[in-house]
């Protein structure tokens, strides 16, 4: 078989491992005599007790019973290693030393760790590093291609090993940006623990001095960082510290798709305020769902033109291409960016001092930030800057949204308000209704 021919055991010449008293023909004859239904029964493999190394890895050593029967061009030796916490081990005739027929996929299965060398006495080894406090079942095995092209595997009796890494860090919820540390209790029980937690840095591998939290499970706010590095720690009373694996995390690269009502319900049931990735909507929200997202987006929201109800936009949020529906009874506050949106005329949208609204149309209750390059827009009260907005029609109507007229771009420009470069195309309508501020 092709996969079998790729096996990189060195081909030894003319049965170098056989004694001079045994000819090649006699060995072949002996092997064939011990076939039963095509399965060889003339050899076995034994796994010795795994040996833990100083780096907490394990060295697995096995021995093939009779090297005179080992055919280098037809056989492979290795180990079968599987997480036994998730794949229960049940000893059977097939898994406890007896040969059994298998399929081609076993040759390239990642659970099989094939070795490149086997000693003259039939021993071979493999170094294995368990993860965290996970348990594994390990067996030595020999794979052989039979004379009729079928494959058989012989396994040893198993040994179970468990990782002894003191602490492991895992990402448990991407929407909540929640990380947890898993502590090896057996390890910690032998020491006096002074504290534990999670630390992170945007500049490299973190230590306890970098943005640490004393919690074993925590939802992180990474602001606008593009890359962060996290790891858990165990601090002992004698001053020693054990650190976990390091996770390199890219907050802005995660995407969550809302394609079904179930996806929406999951989003509504998650604390996603710290999520910095992208939420993509591929459905409209229904009126009865208007209170589901009564919180703020602090990520990029791609609306694809769909109608949404939501609470507010956070300082790291950017809502694009959304039909923003009536959000009463709460005020919709924008601390981030809103672009290419249609805003329902009944909304109580307030653009906060740090907020930006651009390329939008509709109704804005109050502006304290910057609004620019909008069209068919009306702002009830302006305390900020309204720039380069143009109204081309006197009335907007959408059967799915509340209608309103565009008699004014700004109804009241307060003494703090600035209007720059705005115009009305309809001759009897106005840029502003009343002005106490600046108009340029």
Secondary structure, DSSP 4 states (H G I P E B T S, - for coil): -HHHHT--PPPPGGGTTS-TTS-HHHHHHHHHHTEETTEE-S--EEEPPPEE-TTS-EEEEEEES-GGG--TTTEEEEEEEEETTTS-----TTTTT--EEE-GGGGT-TTEEE-S---TTSEEEEEE---TT-EEEEEEEEEEE-TTS-EEEEE---EEEE---SEEEEEEETTTTEEEEEE-HHHHTTS-EEEEEEEEESSSS--TTSS-BS-SEEE---TT-S-EEEEEEEEETTS-EEE---EEE-GGG-EEEE-SHHHHHHHHTS--TT--SEEEE-SPPPGGGTTTT-SEE-SEEE-TT-EE--SEE-TT-EEES-EE---TTS-EEESSEEES-EE-TT--EEE-TT-EEES-EEEEEEESSEEES-BSEEEEEESSEEES-EE--SEEEETTEEEEE-SEEEEEE-TT-EEES-EESSTTSEEEEEESSEE-
